[in-house]
Amino acid sequence: MGEVLALVEARLRSAFGEPDARAAVTFLGTDRIEVLRFSEDDVVRYATLGMSASPMSDPTAALADPVKGPRAELVLTVRAGLADTDKALRPLAVLAASPQVEGVVVAPGASLDVGEPLWPGAPFTSVLVAEPGGLVEDLDLDEPLDPVRFLPLLPMTQNEAAWKRVHGAGALQEKWLNGGTDLRDPLRRSVPLD
């Protein structure tokens, strides 16, 4: 576990530089989850560290495989200085612990909801898990371990989350693209959904 996390942290540092802050959260019955903050120019990136220590397992499986299965960490990018986004550390740790706590497999296209604003005044309580590979390359591990994928999180308003449940992740991303939505704006409004 420790060796995997050391490799994950090295990959994050090579992509984003040195973290300027880190926080750790431990939930009852789970492994420790850290959230690293990387500040660069006008954006702040938050990356989880700890979710990939164990593979995610199919919640319908009788036994969880301790070796095989998808591994991931979460990455949230927001514009700096517009909101108190550092308060997102705990909600991000909650999302990163969800495979251990709820037995879910976090994958692109999924919605994750924390049930409260991601940070004070945020119009978002949930996120859309986007495709990996854009910000941080997958980290290949020795066989038989699956690679670690770094999954970007895109904050969704309640209306967007409800619309996504009906129409799907691809349709919502198309609405964002067509609407010129700045998904890094921590105070943005919902995209028009009519």
KENU-918755 format. One record per atom (N, C-alpha, C, O): atom name; x, y, z. Coordinates in Angstrom, 1 decimal. Example, Ala and Ser with C-alpha at 12.3 -4.5 7.8 and 13.67 -1.06 7.14 Angstrom:
<nodes>
N,13.2,-5.7,7.8
CA,12.3,-4.5,7.8
C,13.2,-3.3,7.8
O,14.2,-3.3,8.5
N,12.8,-2.2,7.1
CA,13.7,-1.1,7.1
C,12.9,0.0,7.9
O,13.4,1.1,8.0
</nodes>
This chain:
<nodes>
N,0.8,-1.2,0.0
CA,0.0,0.0,0.0
C,0.9,1.3,0.0
O,0.7,2.2,-0.8
N,1.8,1.3,0.9
CA,2.7,2.5,1.0
C,3.5,2.7,-0.3
O,3.7,3.9,-0.6
N,3.9,1.7,-0.9
CA,4.7,1.8,-2.1
C,3.9,2.4,-3.2
O,4.3,3.2,-4.0
N,2.6,1.9,-3.4
CA,1.7,2.4,-4.4
C,1.5,3.9,-4.2
O,1.5,4.7,-5.1
N,1.2,4.3,-2.9
CA,1.0,5.7,-2.6
C,2.2,6.6,-2.9
O,2.0,7.8,-3.3
N,3.4,6.1,-2.6
CA,4.6,6.9,-2.9
C,4.7,7.1,-4.4
O,5.1,8.2,-4.8
N,4.4,6.1,-5.2
CA,4.5,6.3,-6.6
C,3.4,7.2,-7.1
O,3.6,8.0,-8.0
N,2.2,7.2,-6.5
CA,1.1,8.1,-6.9
C,1.5,9.5,-6.6
O,1.3,10.4,-7.4
N,2.1,9.7,-5.4
CA,2.4,11.1,-5.0
C,3.5,11.6,-5.9
O,3.5,12.8,-6.3
N,4.5,10.7,-6.3
CA,5.5,11.2,-7.2
C,5.0,11.6,-8.6
O,5.4,12.5,-9.2
N,3.9,10.8,-9.1
CA,3.3,11.2,-10.3
C,2.6,12.5,-10.2
O,2.6,13.3,-11.2
N,1.9,12.8,-9.1
CA,1.2,14.0,-8.9
C,2.2,15.2,-8.9
O,2.0,16.2,-9.5
N,3.3,15.0,-8.2
CA,4.4,16.0,-8.1
C,5.0,16.3,-9.5
O,5.3,17.5,-9.8
N,5.2,15.3,-10.3
CA,5.7,15.5,-11.6
C,4.8,16.2,-12.5
O,5.2,16.9,-13.4
N,3.5,16.1,-12.3
CA,2.4,16.8,-13.1
C,2.2,18.2,-12.6
O,2.0,19.1,-13.4
N,2.2,18.4,-11.3
CA,1.7,19.7,-10.8
C,2.8,20.4,-10.0
O,2.6,21.6,-9.6
N,3.9,19.8,-9.7
CA,5.0,20.5,-8.8
C,4.8,20.1,-7.4
O,4.1,19.1,-7.1
N,5.4,20.9,-6.5
CA,5.3,20.6,-5.1
C,3.9,21.0,-4.5
O,3.5,22.1,-4.8
N,3.3,20.2,-3.7
CA,2.0,20.7,-3.1
C,2.4,21.8,-2.0
O,3.4,21.7,-1.4
N,1.5,22.7,-1.9
CA,1.7,23.8,-1.0
C,0.9,23.6,0.3
O,1.0,24.4,1.2
N,0.1,22.6,0.3
CA,-0.7,22.2,1.5
C,-1.2,20.8,1.4
O,-1.3,20.3,0.3
N,-1.4,20.1,2.6
CA,-2.0,18.8,2.5
C,-2.8,18.6,3.8
O,-2.4,19.1,4.9
N,-3.8,17.8,3.7
CA,-4.6,17.5,4.9
C,-5.0,16.0,4.9
O,-5.1,15.5,3.8
N,-5.1,15.5,6.0
CA,-5.4,14.0,6.1
C,-6.7,13.9,6.9
O,-7.0,14.5,7.8
N,-7.5,12.9,6.4
CA,-8.8,12.6,7.0
C,-8.9,11.1,7.1
O,-8.6,10.3,6.2
N,-9.3,10.6,8.3
CA,-9.5,9.2,8.5
C,-11.0,9.0,9.0
O,-11.4,9.6,9.9
N,-11.7,8.1,8.3
CA,-13.1,7.8,8.6
C,-13.0,6.4,9.3
O,-12.2,5.6,9.0
N,-14.0,6.2,10.2
CA,-14.0,5.0,11.0
C,-14.1,3.8,10.0
O,-15.0,3.7,9.1
N,-13.2,2.9,10.1
CA,-13.2,1.7,9.3
C,-12.5,1.8,7.9
O,-12.6,1.0,7.1
N,-11.9,3.0,7.7
CA,-11.2,3.2,6.4
C,-9.8,3.5,6.6
O,-9.3,3.9,7.6
N,-9.0,3.4,5.4
CA,-7.7,3.9,5.4
C,-7.6,5.4,5.4
O,-8.6,6.0,5.0
N,-6.5,5.9,5.8
CA,-6.3,7.4,5.7
C,-6.3,7.9,4.3
O,-5.7,7.3,3.4
N,-7.0,9.0,4.1
CA,-7.1,9.7,2.8
C,-6.5,11.1,3.0
O,-6.8,11.8,3.9
N,-5.5,11.4,2.2
CA,-4.9,12.8,2.2
C,-5.4,13.5,1.0
O,-5.8,12.9,-0.1
N,-5.5,14.8,1.1
CA,-5.8,15.7,-0.1
C,-4.6,16.7,-0.2
O,-4.3,17.4,0.8
N,-4.0,16.7,-1.3
CA,-2.9,17.6,-1.6
C,-3.4,18.8,-2.4
O,-4.2,18.7,-3.3
N,-2.9,20.0,-2.1
CA,-3.3,21.2,-2.8
C,-2.1,21.7,-3.6
O,-1.0,21.8,-3.1
N,-2.3,22.0,-4.9
CA,-1.3,22.5,-5.8
C,-1.8,23.8,-6.3
O,-2.8,23.8,-7.0
N,-1.0,24.9,-6.1
CA,-1.4,26.2,-6.6
C,-0.5,26.5,-7.8
O,0.7,26.4,-7.7
N,-1.2,27.0,-8.9
CA,-0.4,27.4,-10.0
C,-1.1,28.5,-10.7
O,-2.2,28.3,-11.2
N,-0.4,29.6,-10.8
CA,-1.0,30.8,-11.5
C,-2.4,31.1,-10.9
O,-2.6,31.5,-9.8
N,-3.4,31.0,-11.8
CA,-4.8,31.4,-11.4
C,-5.7,30.2,-11.0
O,-6.9,30.3,-10.9
N,-5.1,29.0,-10.9
CA,-5.9,27.8,-10.6
C,-5.3,27.1,-9.3
O,-4.1,27.2,-9.0
N,-6.2,26.4,-8.7
CA,-5.8,25.5,-7.6
C,-6.3,24.1,-7.9
O,-7.4,23.9,-8.3
N,-5.4,23.2,-7.7
CA,-5.8,21.8,-7.9
C,-5.7,21.0,-6.6
O,-4.8,21.2,-5.8
N,-6.7,20.2,-6.4
CA,-6.8,19.4,-5.2
C,-6.8,17.9,-5.7
O,-7.6,17.5,-6.6
N,-5.9,17.1,-5.2
CA,-5.7,15.7,-5.6
C,-5.8,14.8,-4.3
O,-5.1,15.1,-3.3
N,-6.6,13.8,-4.4
CA,-6.6,12.8,-3.3
C,-5.4,11.9,-3.4
O,-4.8,11.7,-4.4
N,-5.0,11.4,-2.2
CA,-3.9,10.4,-2.1
C,-4.4,9.4,-1.0
O,-4.5,9.7,0.2
N,-4.6,8.2,-1.5
CA,-5.0,7.1,-0.5
C,-6.1,6.2,-1.1
O,-6.2,5.1,-0.8
N,-6.9,6.8,-2.0
CA,-8.0,6.0,-2.6
C,-7.4,4.8,-3.4
O,-8.0,3.8,-3.5
N,-6.2,5.0,-4.0
CA,-5.6,4.0,-4.9
C,-4.9,2.9,-4.1
O,-4.3,2.0,-4.7
N,-4.8,3.0,-2.8
CA,-4.0,2.1,-2.0
C,-4.6,0.7,-2.2
O,-3.8,-0.3,-2.1
N,-5.9,0.6,-2.4
CA,-6.5,-0.7,-2.6
C,-7.4,-0.6,-3.8
O,-7.9,0.4,-4.2
N,-7.5,-1.8,-4.5
CA,-8.4,-1.7,-5.7
C,-9.8,-1.6,-5.3
O,-10.3,-2.1,-4.3
N,-10.6,-0.9,-6.2
CA,-12.0,-0.9,-6.0
C,-12.6,-2.2,-6.5
O,-12.2,-2.8,-7.4
N,-13.6,-2.7,-5.7
CA,-14.2,-4.0,-6.1
C,-15.7,-3.8,-6.4
O,-16.3,-3.0,-5.8
N,-16.1,-4.7,-7.2
CA,-17.5,-4.8,-7.6
C,-18.4,-5.0,-6.3
O,-18.1,-6.0,-5.6
N,-19.3,-4.1,-6.1
CA,-20.1,-4.3,-4.8
C,-20.9,-5.6,-4.8
O,-21.4,-6.0,-3.8
N,-21.1,-6.2,-6.0
CA,-21.9,-7.5,-6.0
C,-21.0,-8.7,-5.8
O,-21.5,-9.8,-5.7
N,-19.7,-8.5,-5.8
CA,-18.8,-9.7,-5.6
C,-18.9,-10.2,-4.2
O,-19.0,-9.4,-3.3
N,-18.8,-11.5,-4.1
CA,-18.8,-12.1,-2.7
C,-17.6,-11.7,-1.9
O,-17.8,-11.5,-0.7
N,-16.5,-11.7,-2.5
CA,-15.2,-11.3,-1.8
C,-14.5,-10.3,-2.7
O,-14.4,-10.3,-3.9
N,-13.9,-9.3,-2.0
CA,-13.1,-8.3,-2.7
C,-11.7,-8.8,-2.9
O,-11.1,-9.4,-2.1
N,-11.3,-8.6,-4.2
CA,-9.9,-9.1,-4.6
C,-9.0,-8.0,-4.0
O,-9.1,-6.9,-4.4
N,-8.0,-8.4,-3.2
CA,-7.1,-7.5,-2.6
C,-6.0,-7.0,-3.6
O,-5.2,-6.1,-3.3
N,-5.9,-7.6,-4.8
CA,-4.9,-7.2,-5.8
C,-5.5,-6.7,-7.0
O,-5.1,-5.6,-7.5
N,-6.4,-7.4,-7.7
CA,-6.9,-7.0,-9.0
C,-8.1,-6.0,-8.8
O,-8.9,-6.1,-7.8
N,-8.3,-5.1,-9.7
CA,-9.4,-4.2,-9.7
C,-8.9,-2.8,-10.0
O,-7.7,-2.5,-9.9
N,-9.8,-1.9,-10.5
CA,-9.4,-0.6,-10.8
C,-8.9,0.2,-9.6
O,-9.4,0.1,-8.5
N,-8.0,1.1,-9.9
CA,-7.5,2.0,-8.8
C,-7.5,3.4,-9.4
O,-7.3,3.7,-10.6
N,-7.8,4.4,-8.5
CA,-8.0,5.7,-9.0
C,-7.7,6.7,-7.8
O,-7.8,6.4,-6.6
N,-7.4,8.0,-8.2
CA,-7.4,9.1,-7.4
C,-8.2,10.2,-8.0
O,-8.4,10.1,-9.3
N,-8.7,11.2,-7.3
CA,-9.5,12.2,-7.8
C,-8.8,13.5,-7.8
O,-8.0,13.8,-7.0
N,-9.1,14.4,-8.9
CA,-8.5,15.7,-9.1
C,-9.6,16.7,-9.3
O,-10.3,16.5,-10.3
N,-9.6,17.8,-8.5
CA,-10.5,18.9,-8.7
C,-9.7,20.1,-9.0
O,-8.7,20.4,-8.3
N,-10.0,20.8,-10.1
CA,-9.4,22.1,-10.5
C,-10.4,23.2,-10.4
O,-11.4,23.1,-11.1
N,-10.0,24.3,-9.7
CA,-10.9,25.5,-9.6
C,-10.0,26.8,-9.8
O,-8.8,26.7,-9.6
N,-10.7,27.8,-10.2
CA,-10.0,29.1,-10.3
C,-9.7,29.6,-8.8
O,-10.5,29.5,-7.9
N,-8.5,30.2,-8.7
CA,-8.1,30.6,-7.4
C,-8.7,31.9,-7.0
O,-9.0,32.8,-7.8
N,-8.9,32.1,-5.7
CA,-9.2,33.4,-5.1
C,-10.7,33.8,-5.2
O,-11.0,34.9,-4.8
N,-11.6,33.0,-5.8
CA,-13.0,33.4,-6.0
C,-13.9,32.9,-4.9
O,-15.0,33.4,-4.7
N,-13.4,31.8,-4.2
CA,-14.3,31.2,-3.1
C,-13.3,30.5,-2.2
O,-12.1,30.3,-2.5
N,-13.8,30.1,-1.0
CA,-13.0,29.4,0.0
C,-13.0,27.9,-0.4
O,-13.5,27.1,0.4
N,-12.4,27.6,-1.5
CA,-12.4,26.2,-2.0
C,-11.5,25.3,-1.1
O,-11.6,24.1,-1.3
N,-10.7,25.8,-0.2
CA,-9.9,24.9,0.6
C,-10.8,24.1,1.6
O,-10.4,23.1,2.1
N,-12.0,24.6,1.7
CA,-13.0,23.8,2.5
C,-13.5,22.6,1.8
O,-14.2,21.8,2.4
N,-13.1,22.4,0.6
CA,-13.5,21.2,-0.2
C,-12.6,20.0,0.2
O,-12.9,18.9,-0.3
N,-11.6,20.2,1.1
CA,-10.8,19.0,1.4
C,-11.5,17.9,2.0
O,-11.3,16.7,1.6
N,-12.4,18.2,3.0
CA,-13.1,17.1,3.6
C,-14.1,16.4,2.7
O,-14.2,15.2,2.6
N,-14.9,17.2,1.9
CA,-15.8,16.5,0.9
C,-15.0,15.7,-0.1
O,-15.5,14.6,-0.5
N,-13.9,16.1,-0.5
CA,-13.0,15.3,-1.4
C,-12.6,14.0,-0.8
O,-12.6,13.0,-1.4
N,-12.2,14.1,0.5
CA,-11.8,12.9,1.2
C,-13.0,11.9,1.3
O,-12.8,10.7,1.2
N,-14.2,12.5,1.6
CA,-15.4,11.7,1.6
C,-15.6,10.9,0.3
O,-15.9,9.7,0.3
N,-15.5,11.6,-0.8
CA,-15.6,11.0,-2.1
C,-14.6,9.9,-2.3
O,-14.9,8.9,-2.9
N,-13.3,10.2,-1.9
CA,-12.3,9.3,-2.1
C,-12.4,8.0,-1.3
O,-11.9,6.9,-1.6
N,-13.1,8.2,-0.1
CA,-13.3,7.0,0.8
C,-14.6,6.2,0.3
O,-14.8,5.1,0.9
N,-15.4,6.7,-0.6
CA,-16.6,6.0,-1.0
C,-16.4,4.6,-1.5
O,-17.3,3.7,-1.2
N,-15.3,4.2,-2.2
CA,-15.2,2.8,-2.5
C,-15.0,1.9,-1.3
O,-15.5,0.8,-1.3
N,-14.3,2.4,-0.3
CA,-14.1,1.6,0.9
C,-15.4,1.6,1.8
O,-15.8,0.5,2.3
N,-16.1,2.7,1.9
CA,-17.3,2.8,2.7
C,-18.5,2.2,2.1
O,-19.2,1.5,2.7
N,-18.7,2.6,0.8
CA,-20.0,2.2,0.2
C,-19.8,1.1,-0.8
O,-20.8,0.6,-1.4
N,-18.6,0.7,-1.1
CA,-18.3,-0.4,-2.0
C,-18.7,0.0,-3.5
O,-19.1,-0.9,-4.3
N,-18.5,1.2,-3.8
CA,-18.7,1.7,-5.2
C,-17.4,1.7,-6.0
O,-16.3,1.8,-5.4
N,-17.6,1.5,-7.3
CA,-16.4,1.6,-8.2
C,-16.6,3.0,-8.9
O,-17.5,3.2,-9.7
N,-15.7,3.9,-8.6
CA,-15.7,5.2,-9.2
C,-15.1,5.2,-10.6
O,-14.0,4.8,-10.8
N,-15.9,5.5,-11.6
CA,-15.5,5.5,-13.0
C,-16.0,6.7,-13.8
O,-16.9,7.3,-13.3
N,-15.4,7.0,-14.9
CA,-15.8,8.1,-15.7
C,-17.3,8.0,-16.0
O,-17.8,6.9,-16.4
N,-18.0,9.1,-16.0
CA,-19.5,9.2,-16.2
C,-20.3,9.1,-15.0
O,-21.5,9.3,-15.0
N,-19.7,8.7,-13.9
CA,-20.4,8.5,-12.6
C,-20.7,9.9,-12.0
O,-19.9,10.8,-12.2
N,-21.7,9.9,-11.2
CA,-22.0,11.1,-10.3
C,-21.7,10.7,-8.9
O,-22.0,9.6,-8.4
N,-21.0,11.6,-8.2
CA,-20.8,11.5,-6.8
C,-21.4,12.6,-6.0
O,-21.2,13.8,-6.4
N,-22.1,12.4,-4.9
CA,-22.8,13.5,-4.2
C,-22.3,13.4,-2.8
O,-22.3,12.4,-2.1
N,-22.0,14.6,-2.2
CA,-21.6,14.7,-0.8
C,-22.8,15.1,0.1
O,-22.7,15.1,1.3
N,-23.9,15.6,-0.5
CA,-25.1,16.0,0.2
C,-25.0,17.4,0.9
O,-25.9,17.7,1.6
N,-23.9,18.1,0.6
CA,-23.7,19.4,1.2
C,-22.9,20.2,0.2
O,-22.2,19.6,-0.6
N,-22.8,21.5,0.3
CA,-22.0,22.3,-0.7
C,-20.5,21.8,-0.6
O,-20.0,21.5,0.5
N,-19.8,21.8,-1.7
CA,-18.5,21.3,-1.7
C,-17.5,22.3,-1.0
O,-16.5,21.9,-0.5
N,-17.9,23.6,-0.9
CA,-17.3,24.6,-0.1
C,-18.3,25.6,0.3
O,-19.4,25.7,-0.4
N,-18.0,26.5,1.2
CA,-19.0,27.5,1.6
C,-19.5,28.3,0.4
O,-18.8,28.9,-0.3
N,-20.9,28.4,0.3
CA,-21.5,29.2,-0.8
C,-21.4,28.5,-2.1
O,-21.9,29.1,-3.1
N,-20.9,27.3,-2.2
CA,-20.8,26.6,-3.5
C,-22.2,26.2,-4.0
O,-23.0,25.7,-3.2
N,-22.5,26.4,-5.3
CA,-23.8,25.9,-5.8
C,-23.8,24.4,-6.2
O,-24.7,23.9,-6.8
N,-22.7,23.7,-5.7
CA,-22.5,22.3,-6.1
C,-22.5,21.4,-4.9
O,-21.8,21.7,-3.9
N,-23.2,20.3,-4.9
CA,-23.1,19.3,-3.9
C,-22.6,18.0,-4.5
O,-22.3,17.0,-3.8
N,-22.5,17.9,-5.9
CA,-22.1,16.7,-6.5
C,-21.1,17.0,-7.6
O,-20.9,18.2,-8.0
N,-20.5,16.0,-8.1
CA,-19.5,16.1,-9.2
C,-19.7,15.0,-10.2
O,-20.3,14.0,-9.9
N,-19.3,15.3,-11.5
CA,-19.3,14.4,-12.5
C,-17.9,13.9,-12.7
O,-16.9,14.7,-12.7
N,-17.7,12.6,-12.7
CA,-16.3,12.0,-12.9
C,-16.0,12.0,-14.4
O,-16.8,11.4,-15.2
N,-15.0,12.7,-14.8
CA,-14.6,12.8,-16.2
C,-13.6,11.8,-16.6
O,-13.1,11.0,-15.7
N,-13.3,11.8,-17.9
CA,-12.3,10.8,-18.4
C,-10.9,11.2,-17.9
O,-10.5,12.4,-17.8
N,-10.0,10.2,-17.6
CA,-8.7,10.5,-17.1
C,-7.7,10.7,-18.3
O,-8.1,10.6,-19.5
N,-6.5,11.1,-18.0
CA,-5.5,11.2,-19.0
C,-5.1,12.6,-19.4
O,-4.0,12.8,-20.0
N,-6.0,13.6,-19.2
CA,-5.7,14.9,-19.7
C,-4.7,15.7,-18.8
O,-3.8,16.3,-19.3
N,-4.9,15.6,-17.5
CA,-4.1,16.3,-16.5
C,-2.9,15.5,-16.0
O,-1.7,16.0,-16.0
N,-3.2,14.2,-15.7
CA,-2.1,13.4,-15.2
C,-2.2,12.0,-15.9
O,-3.3,11.4,-15.9
N,-1.1,11.5,-16.4
CA,-1.1,10.2,-17.1
C,-1.4,9.1,-16.1
O,-1.0,9.2,-14.9
N,-2.0,8.1,-16.6
CA,-2.2,6.9,-15.8
C,-0.9,6.4,-15.3
O,0.2,6.5,-15.9
N,-0.9,5.8,-14.1
CA,0.4,5.3,-13.5
C,0.3,3.8,-13.5
O,-0.5,3.1,-12.8
N,1.2,3.2,-14.4
CA,1.2,1.7,-14.5
C,1.9,1.2,-13.3
O,3.0,1.7,-12.9
N,1.4,0.1,-12.7
CA,2.0,-0.6,-11.6
C,2.4,-2.0,-12.1
O,2.0,-2.4,-13.2
N,3.2,-2.7,-11.3
CA,3.7,-4.0,-11.6
C,2.5,-5.0,-11.7
O,1.6,-4.9,-10.9
N,2.6,-5.9,-12.7
CA,1.6,-6.9,-12.8
C,1.5,-7.7,-11.4
O,2.5,-7.9,-10.8
N,0.3,-8.1,-11.0
CA,-1.0,-8.1,-11.7
C,-1.8,-6.9,-11.3
O,-3.0,-6.9,-11.6
N,-1.2,-5.8,-10.8
CA,-2.0,-4.7,-10.3
C,-2.4,-3.8,-11.5
O,-1.7,-3.6,-12.5
N,-3.7,-3.3,-11.4
CA,-4.2,-2.4,-12.4
C,-3.5,-1.1,-12.3
O,-3.0,-0.7,-11.2
N,-3.5,-0.3,-13.4
CA,-2.9,1.1,-13.3
C,-3.8,2.0,-12.4
O,-5.0,1.8,-12.2
N,-3.1,3.0,-11.9
CA,-3.9,4.1,-11.2
C,-4.3,5.1,-12.2
O,-3.5,5.6,-12.9
N,-5.6,5.5,-12.2
CA,-6.1,6.5,-13.1
C,-6.4,7.7,-12.2
O,-6.9,7.6,-11.1
N,-6.1,8.9,-12.8
CA,-6.4,10.2,-12.1
C,-7.6,10.8,-12.7
O,-7.6,11.3,-13.8
N,-8.7,10.7,-12.0
CA,-10.0,11.1,-12.5
C,-10.4,12.6,-12.2
O,-10.5,12.9,-11.0
N,-10.5,13.4,-13.2
CA,-11.0,14.8,-13.0
C,-12.4,14.8,-12.5
O,-13.2,14.0,-12.9
N,-12.7,15.7,-11.6
CA,-14.0,15.9,-11.0
C,-14.6,17.3,-11.6
O,-13.9,18.3,-11.5
N,-15.8,17.3,-12.1
CA,-16.4,18.4,-12.6
C,-17.6,18.8,-11.8
O,-18.6,18.0,-11.8
N,-17.6,19.8,-11.0
CA,-18.7,20.2,-10.1
C,-20.0,20.4,-10.9
O,-20.0,21.0,-11.9
N,-21.1,19.8,-10.3
CA,-22.4,20.0,-11.0
C,-23.4,20.6,-10.0
O,-23.4,20.4,-8.8
N,-24.3,21.5,-10.5
CA,-25.4,22.1,-9.7
C,-26.4,21.0,-9.6
O,-26.3,20.0,-10.2
N,-27.4,21.2,-8.7
CA,-28.4,20.2,-8.5
C,-29.2,20.0,-9.8
O,-29.6,18.9,-10.1
N,-29.5,21.1,-10.5
CA,-30.3,21.0,-11.8
C,-29.5,20.2,-12.8
O,-30.0,19.3,-13.5
N,-28.2,20.4,-12.9
CA,-27.3,19.7,-13.8
C,-27.2,18.2,-13.4
O,-27.3,17.3,-14.3
N,-27.1,17.9,-12.1
CA,-27.1,16.5,-11.7
C,-28.4,15.8,-12.0
O,-28.4,14.6,-12.5
N,-29.5,16.4,-11.8
CA,-30.8,15.8,-12.1
C,-30.9,15.6,-13.6
O,-31.4,14.6,-14.1
N,-30.5,16.6,-14.4
CA,-30.6,16.5,-15.9
C,-29.7,15.4,-16.4
O,-30.0,14.6,-17.3
N,-28.5,15.3,-15.8
CA,-27.5,14.2,-16.1
C,-28.1,12.8,-15.9
O,-27.9,11.9,-16.7
N,-28.9,12.7,-14.8
CA,-29.5,11.3,-14.5
C,-30.4,10.9,-15.6
O,-30.6,9.7,-15.8
N,-31.1,11.9,-16.2
CA,-32.1,11.5,-17.3
C,-31.4,11.4,-18.6
O,-31.7,10.5,-19.4
N,-30.5,12.3,-18.9
CA,-29.9,12.4,-20.3
C,-28.5,11.8,-20.4
O,-28.1,11.5,-21.5
N,-27.8,11.6,-19.3
CA,-26.5,11.0,-19.4
C,-25.3,12.0,-19.3
O,-25.5,13.2,-19.6
N,-24.2,11.5,-19.0
CA,-23.0,12.3,-18.8
C,-22.6,13.0,-20.1
O,-22.2,14.2,-20.1
N,-22.6,12.3,-21.2
CA,-22.2,12.8,-22.5
C,-23.0,14.0,-22.9
O,-22.5,15.0,-23.4
N,-24.3,13.9,-22.7
CA,-25.2,15.0,-23.0
C,-25.0,16.2,-22.2
O,-25.0,17.4,-22.7
N,-24.7,16.0,-20.9
CA,-24.4,17.2,-20.0
C,-23.1,17.8,-20.4
O,-23.0,19.1,-20.5
N,-22.1,17.0,-20.7
CA,-20.8,17.6,-21.1
C,-21.0,18.4,-22.5
O,-20.3,19.4,-22.7
N,-21.8,17.9,-23.3
CA,-22.1,18.6,-24.6
C,-22.8,20.0,-24.3
O,-22.5,21.0,-24.9
N,-23.7,20.0,-23.3
CA,-24.4,21.2,-22.9
C,-23.3,22.2,-22.4
O,-23.4,23.4,-22.8
N,-22.4,21.7,-21.6
CA,-21.4,22.6,-21.0
C,-20.5,23.2,-22.2
O,-20.2,24.4,-22.2
N,-20.1,22.3,-23.1
CA,-19.3,22.7,-24.2
C,-20.0,23.7,-25.1
O,-19.4,24.8,-25.4
N,-21.2,23.5,-25.4
CA,-22.0,24.4,-26.3
C,-22.3,25.7,-25.6
O,-22.4,26.7,-26.3
N,-22.4,25.7,-24.3
CA,-22.7,26.9,-23.5
C,-21.5,27.7,-23.1
O,-21.6,28.7,-22.5
N,-20.3,27.2,-23.5
CA,-19.0,27.8,-23.1
C,-18.8,27.9,-21.6
O,-18.3,28.9,-21.1
N,-19.3,26.9,-20.9
CA,-19.2,26.9,-19.5
C,-17.8,26.8,-18.9
O,-17.0,25.9,-19.4
N,-17.4,27.7,-18.0
CA,-16.1,27.6,-17.3
C,-16.3,26.7,-16.1
O,-16.7,27.1,-15.1
N,-15.9,25.4,-16.3
CA,-16.1,24.4,-15.3
C,-15.2,24.6,-14.1
O,-15.3,24.0,-13.1
N,-14.2,25.5,-14.2
CA,-13.3,25.8,-13.1
C,-13.8,27.0,-12.3
O,-13.2,27.3,-11.2
N,-14.8,27.6,-12.7
CA,-15.4,28.8,-11.9
C,-16.1,28.2,-10.7
O,-17.1,27.6,-10.8
N,-15.6,28.5,-9.5
CA,-16.2,27.9,-8.3
C,-17.6,28.6,-7.9
O,-18.3,28.1,-7.0
N,-18.0,29.6,-8.6
CA,-19.2,30.3,-8.4
C,-20.2,30.3,-9.5
O,-21.2,31.0,-9.5
N,-19.9,29.5,-10.6
CA,-20.7,29.5,-11.8
C,-22.1,29.1,-11.5
O,-22.4,28.4,-10.6
N,-23.0,29.5,-12.4
CA,-24.4,29.1,-12.4
C,-24.6,27.9,-13.3
O,-23.7,27.5,-14.0
N,-25.7,27.3,-13.1
CA,-26.1,26.2,-13.9
C,-26.2,26.5,-15.4
O,-26.6,27.6,-15.8
N,-25.7,25.6,-16.3
CA,-25.9,25.9,-17.7
C,-27.3,25.8,-18.1
O,-28.1,25.0,-17.5
N,-27.8,26.6,-19.0
CA,-29.2,26.4,-19.5
C,-29.5,25.0,-20.0
O,-28.8,24.5,-20.8
N,-30.6,24.4,-19.5
CA,-30.8,23.0,-19.7
C,-32.1,22.7,-20.5
O,-32.6,21.6,-20.6
N,-32.7,23.8,-21.1
CA,-33.9,23.6,-21.9
C,-33.6,23.2,-23.3
O,-34.5,23.0,-24.1
</nodes>
